[in-house]
Amino acid sequence: MSRVLKEYGWPLLVGLLVALLVIERFPHWVGLPSTTLNVQQAPAYTSAAQGPVSYAAAVSRASPAVVNLYTTKVVSKPLPSLYSDPAFKRFFGDNLPQQKRMESSLGSAVLMSKDGYLLTNNHVTAGADQIIVALKDGRETLARVIGSDPETDLAVLKIDLADLPAITLGRSDAIRIGDVVLAIGNPFGVGQTVTMGIVSATERHQLGLNTYEDFIQTDAAINPGNSGGALVDAQGNLLGINTAIFSRSGGSQGIGFAIPVKLAMDVMRSIVEHGQVVRGWLGLEVQALTPELAESFGLLDSPGILVAGVYREGPAAQAGLKPGDVIINIAEKPAQDGRTSMNQVAQMLPGATIKLDILRNGQPRTLLATIGLRPPSD
């Protein structure tokens, strides 16, 4: 027995050790689960694949076209209660002295063309008696309002100076969440300031800020005074007009909103060419179909919007549309929701005839409507 162990013991022991090592290194060879941590290692970055160390070139390119706005307006101040005394009224009649004061505010604007057209927010210039534009090169001049659009909170200004810089337009419809962006403006009146962040979200709407909403959300710091300023990409191209912030304190909390340059340019061209924004209009109010309403109309798997109201003598009323109708298609496109359908109609030219596919009392119908011109917002 000892002779057998001497002859075969060492080979068996070596073989057993080798088998244990193989099983430990390659357990899947014998059907055991692998204990190896498999991770994917990124390739080594080259200098071309890394982000820029500095955005100074982008700022140098864009900042000369971003201006500071100083607006003033005269507002009436309530009279002291003494002046409401009947004795004063008998003495002065209706010619009581009026107390007025000058109210000023700050904002920003973007030079869109070398001939002096600027874009800013309507809430920056609304009601202003005087608008002073201060350029980065030190020049100052008065601006006049060409037109405004409260429904997108945009206004177009014009100044008359020589050798004006103009910003380069970017592609707001091609941005991605995570792209680096820079906000340029005049926060709190301290002077032109640049902040950096990323695109946090796109196509933000139903915020209750404007009638037409399609905001770019960013965490680049935007504060009072930044309104009307530029949101640019890492190359200095304009992506949007900074408009609003979500804040509980009044300062930046990392949630800012900008109007995409594509929408802003559509508004600007319409104001410059027509004196107002030309939008299509049907004259109706709609609401989304709740699951209960959709089930009652037999539209569980189909899109549609419910007509809640129709403006008297409006295009929809003249076409025969009634409250309670369900619009299935507008111009042969599915009516997905109220916002999408409103924007679809707004982009149509007044005078165009479109087809409306509806359900009335469960029965399908087709109506022809002539697009009207959307009345100005109050």
C-alpha positions in Angstrom: 0.0 0.0 0.0 2.8 2.4 0.9 4.5 1.5 -2.4 1.3 2.5 -4.3 1.1 5.8 -2.5 4.8 6.5 -3.2 4.3 5.8 -6.9 1.0 7.6 -7.5 0.5 9.9 -4.6 2.5 12.9 -5.8 1.0 12.8 -9.4 -2.5 12.7 -7.9 -1.8 15.6 -5.5 -0.3 17.7 -8.3 -3.2 16.9 -10.5 -5.7 17.8 -7.8 -4.0 21.2 -7.2 -3.9 21.9 -10.9 -7.6 21.0 -11.2 -8.5 23.4 -8.3 -6.5 26.2 -9.9 -8.3 25.7 -13.2 -11.7 25.6 -11.6 -10.9 28.8 -9.6 -9.7 30.5 -12.8 -12.2 29.2 -15.3 -15.2 28.0 -13.3 -17.4 28.1 -16.5 -15.4 25.3 -18.0 -17.0 22.9 -15.5 -20.4 24.6 -15.4 -19.9 26.7 -12.3 -21.0 30.4 -12.2 -18.2 32.9 -12.9 -17.0 35.0 -10.0 -15.0 37.4 -12.3 -16.1 41.0 -12.2 -16.6 42.0 -15.9 -16.6 45.7 -16.5 -16.2 47.9 -19.6 -13.2 50.1 -19.5 -13.4 53.3 -21.6 -10.6 54.0 -24.1 -8.0 56.5 -23.2 -9.3 60.0 -24.0 -7.5 62.1 -26.6 -7.3 65.9 -26.3 -9.9 66.1 -29.1 -12.4 64.0 -27.1 -12.1 66.1 -23.9 -14.2 69.2 -23.2 -12.5 72.5 -23.4 -10.6 73.7 -20.5 -11.9 77.2 -21.0 -15.0 78.8 -22.6 -13.3 82.1 -23.1 -13.4 81.8 -26.9 -17.2 81.2 -26.8 -17.7 84.2 -24.5 -15.5 86.4 -26.6 -17.6 85.5 -29.6 -21.0 85.9 -28.1 -20.7 88.6 -25.3 -20.4 91.7 -27.5 -23.8 91.0 -28.9 -25.5 90.8 -25.4 -26.5 94.3 -24.1 -27.8 95.7 -20.9 -31.2 97.3 -20.8 -32.3 100.0 -18.4 -36.0 100.8 -18.6 -37.9 103.6 -16.9 -41.6 104.5 -16.7 -43.6 107.0 -14.8 -46.2 105.6 -12.4 -48.8 107.4 -10.3 -48.4 107.3 -6.6 -51.4 107.1 -4.4 -52.4 110.4 -2.8 -52.4 110.8 0.9 -55.7 110.4 2.6 -55.8 114.1 3.4 -56.5 114.9 -0.3 -59.7 112.8 -0.2 -61.2 115.2 2.4 -64.4 116.9 0.9 -63.0 120.3 1.8 -59.9 119.8 -0.4 -62.2 118.6 -3.2 -64.4 121.8 -2.9 -61.3 123.9 -3.1 -59.4 122.1 -5.9 -62.3 120.5 -7.7 -61.2 117.7 -9.9 -57.7 119.2 -10.3 -56.1 117.6 -7.3 -52.3 117.5 -7.4 -51.0 114.2 -8.8 -48.0 112.5 -7.3 -45.9 110.6 -9.8 -42.6 108.8 -9.5 -40.1 107.3 -11.9 -39.8 103.5 -11.8 -36.7 101.8 -13.3 -35.9 98.1 -14.0 -33.0 96.1 -15.4 -32.8 93.5 -18.1 -30.8 92.2 -21.0 -31.2 91.8 -24.8 -29.4 90.2 -27.7 -28.3 91.9 -30.9 -29.7 89.6 -33.6 -28.5 91.6 -36.7 -25.9 94.2 -37.6 -28.6 96.7 -38.5 -29.7 97.0 -34.9 -32.6 94.5 -34.3 -32.6 93.1 -30.7 -34.6 90.4 -29.0 -35.6 90.6 -25.4 -38.5 89.6 -23.1 -41.8 91.4 -23.3 -41.9 91.6 -19.5 -38.7 93.6 -19.5 -40.0 96.3 -21.8 -43.8 96.3 -21.2 -45.0 99.7 -20.3 -41.6 101.3 -20.4 -41.5 105.0 -21.4 -37.7 104.9 -22.1 -35.4 102.0 -22.9 -31.6 102.6 -22.7 -29.3 100.1 -24.4 -25.8 99.8 -23.0 -23.3 97.9 -25.3 -20.3 96.1 -24.0 -18.0 98.5 -25.9 -19.3 101.4 -23.7 -21.8 103.0 -26.1 -25.3 103.8 -25.0 -28.4 104.7 -27.0 -32.2 104.8 -26.8 -34.1 101.9 -28.3 -37.6 101.8 -29.8 -40.0 98.9 -29.6 -40.8 97.4 -33.0 -43.4 95.0 -31.6 -44.0 92.5 -28.8 -45.7 89.2 -28.3 -46.9 88.6 -24.7 -48.0 85.0 -25.6 -44.3 84.0 -26.0 -43.0 86.8 -23.8 -40.8 88.2 -26.5 -40.2 91.8 -27.8 -38.3 93.2 -30.7 -36.3 96.4 -30.3 -34.3 98.6 -32.8 -31.3 100.8 -32.2 -29.5 103.0 -34.8 -25.7 102.7 -34.3 -22.9 101.8 -36.7 -20.6 98.8 -36.5 -22.9 96.7 -34.3 -21.9 93.2 -33.4 -24.5 90.4 -34.0 -24.7 87.0 -32.4 -24.4 83.7 -34.4 -27.5 81.5 -34.3 -27.3 78.0 -33.1 -29.6 75.0 -33.6 -31.9 74.8 -30.7 -33.7 71.9 -32.2 -30.5 69.8 -32.2 -29.4 70.3 -28.5 -29.2 67.3 -26.2 -29.7 67.0 -22.5 -26.3 67.3 -20.9 -24.9 69.8 -23.5 -22.9 72.6 -21.9 -24.5 76.0 -22.1 -23.5 79.5 -21.0 -25.9 82.2 -19.8 -24.9 85.8 -20.5 -26.7 88.8 -19.0 -26.8 91.6 -16.5 -28.0 90.0 -13.2 -28.9 92.5 -10.5 -27.4 95.3 -12.6 -23.8 94.4 -11.6 -22.7 94.3 -15.3 -22.4 91.7 -17.9 -21.9 88.3 -16.3 -21.4 84.7 -17.6 -22.6 81.6 -15.9 -22.2 78.0 -17.0 -24.4 74.9 -16.7 -25.9 72.2 -18.9 -29.1 71.6 -20.7 -31.3 70.0 -18.0 -34.4 69.3 -20.1 -36.0 70.4 -23.4 -39.6 71.0 -24.5 -40.7 72.1 -21.1 -44.3 73.3 -21.2 -47.5 73.6 -19.1 -45.6 75.8 -16.7 -48.2 78.5 -16.7 -45.6 81.2 -17.8 -46.7 81.8 -21.4 -49.5 80.8 -23.8 -46.9 79.2 -26.1 -44.3 77.3 -24.2 -41.4 75.2 -25.4 -38.6 76.0 -22.9 -35.1 74.9 -22.7 -34.4 74.1 -19.0 -30.9 74.8 -17.7 -29.0 74.9 -14.4 -26.8 77.8 -15.5 -27.4 80.5 -12.9 -30.1 82.9 -14.1 -31.0 85.8 -11.8 -33.2 89.0 -12.0 -31.6 91.1 -14.7 -30.7 88.1 -16.9 -34.1 88.2 -18.5 -33.8 88.8 -22.3 -30.1 87.7 -22.3 -28.5 84.9 -24.3 -28.2 81.2 -23.6 -25.3 80.0 -25.9 -23.6 76.8 -26.6 -19.9 76.0 -25.9 -19.0 77.6 -29.2 -20.8 80.9 -28.5 -23.9 80.2 -30.8 -27.3 81.4 -29.6 -29.6 78.7 -28.4 -32.2 80.6 -26.5 -33.4 83.8 -24.8 -33.3 83.5 -21.0 -36.7 84.2 -19.7 -37.6 82.9 -16.3 -36.4 81.0 -13.2 -38.1 78.7 -10.7 -37.2 80.0 -7.3 -38.6 80.1 -3.8 -36.1 82.8 -2.7 -36.0 85.1 -5.8 -32.5 83.9 -6.6 -31.2 81.2 -8.8 -31.9 77.6 -7.6 -30.6 75.8 -10.7 -33.9 75.8 -12.6 -33.9 78.3 -15.4 -35.9 78.5 -18.6 -35.0 79.9 -22.0 -37.1 80.3 -25.2 -35.5 78.3 -28.0 -33.9 80.5 -30.7 -36.0 78.7 -33.4 -39.3 79.9 -31.8 -37.8 83.3 -31.0 -36.7 83.9 -34.7 -40.2 82.9 -36.0 -41.7 85.5 -33.7 -39.1 88.1 -34.6 -39.5 87.7 -38.4 -43.3 87.9 -38.1 -43.0 91.2 -36.0 -40.5 92.8 -38.4 -42.3 91.8 -41.6 -46.0 92.2 -40.4 -45.8 94.4 -37.3 -47.4 91.6 -35.3 -47.1 87.8 -34.9 -49.4 86.1 -37.5 -50.9 83.0 -36.0 -53.7 80.7 -37.2 -56.8 80.5 -35.0 -59.9 78.4 -34.8 -61.6 80.1 -31.9 -62.2 77.2 -29.5 -61.3 75.9 -26.1 -60.3 72.3 -25.7 -59.5 69.9 -22.9 -57.7 66.6 -22.7 -59.8 63.4 -22.6 -59.7 61.8 -19.2 -59.7 57.9 -19.2 -63.3 58.1 -18.2 -64.3 60.4 -21.0 -62.3 58.5 -23.5 -64.1 55.3 -22.5 -67.5 57.0 -22.8 -66.6 58.1 -26.4 -65.1 54.7 -27.3 -61.6 56.2 -27.8 -59.5 54.0 -25.5 -56.8 53.4 -28.1 -57.3 56.6 -30.2 -56.2 60.2 -29.7 -58.6 63.0 -29.4 -59.4 66.3 -27.7 -62.8 67.5 -26.3 -64.2 70.8 -27.4 -65.0 72.7 -24.2 -66.1 75.9 -25.8 -66.5 77.7 -29.1 -66.0 81.4 -29.7 -69.1 83.1 -31.1 -68.7 83.7 -34.8 -65.2 82.3 -34.7 -63.8 80.0 -37.5 -64.7 76.9 -35.5 -68.3 78.1 -34.9 -68.7 79.0 -38.6 -67.5 75.5 -39.5 -70.2 74.0 -37.3 -68.1 72.8 -34.4 -70.0 72.6 -31.1 -69.1 72.1 -27.4 -69.0 68.4 -26.6 -67.6 67.4 -30.0 -64.4 65.3 -29.9 -61.8 66.3 -32.5 -59.9 63.2 -33.8 -57.9 64.8 -36.6 -56.9 68.3 -37.6 -55.7 68.6 -41.2 -55.3 64.9 -41.3 -53.0 64.8 -38.3 -54.1 63.1 -35.0 -55.2 65.5 -32.3 -52.9 64.3 -29.6 -53.4 67.0 -26.9 -54.5 70.6 -26.6 -51.0 72.1 -26.6 -49.9 70.2 -29.7 -53.0 71.0 -31.6 -53.0 74.7 -30.7 -49.4 74.9 -31.9 -50.3 73.1 -35.1 -53.1 75.5 -35.8 -51.0 78.5 -34.9 -48.5 77.6 -37.5 -51.1 77.6 -40.3 -51.7 80.6 -42.5 -55.0 82.5 -42.0 -57.3 81.9 -44.9 -56.3 78.2 -45.3 -59.1 75.6 -45.3 -58.5 72.5 -43.3 -60.5 69.3 -42.6 -61.6 68.4 -39.0 -62.5 64.8 -38.3 -64.8 64.8 -35.2 -67.1 62.6 -33.2 -70.6 63.9 -32.4 -72.8 61.8 -30.2 -70.6 58.8 -31.1 -71.0 59.4 -34.9 -68.1 60.4 -37.1 -68.3 63.6 -39.0 -66.0 65.7 -41.2 -66.1 69.5 -41.1 -64.3 72.1 -43.2 -62.9 75.1 -41.3 -61.2 78.3 -42.6 -58.2 79.3 -40.4 -58.6 82.8 -38.9 -56.1 85.3 -37.6 -55.5 84.9 -33.9 -56.6 88.2 -32.1 -53.9 90.0 -30.1 -53.6 89.0 -26.5 -54.8 91.5 -23.9 
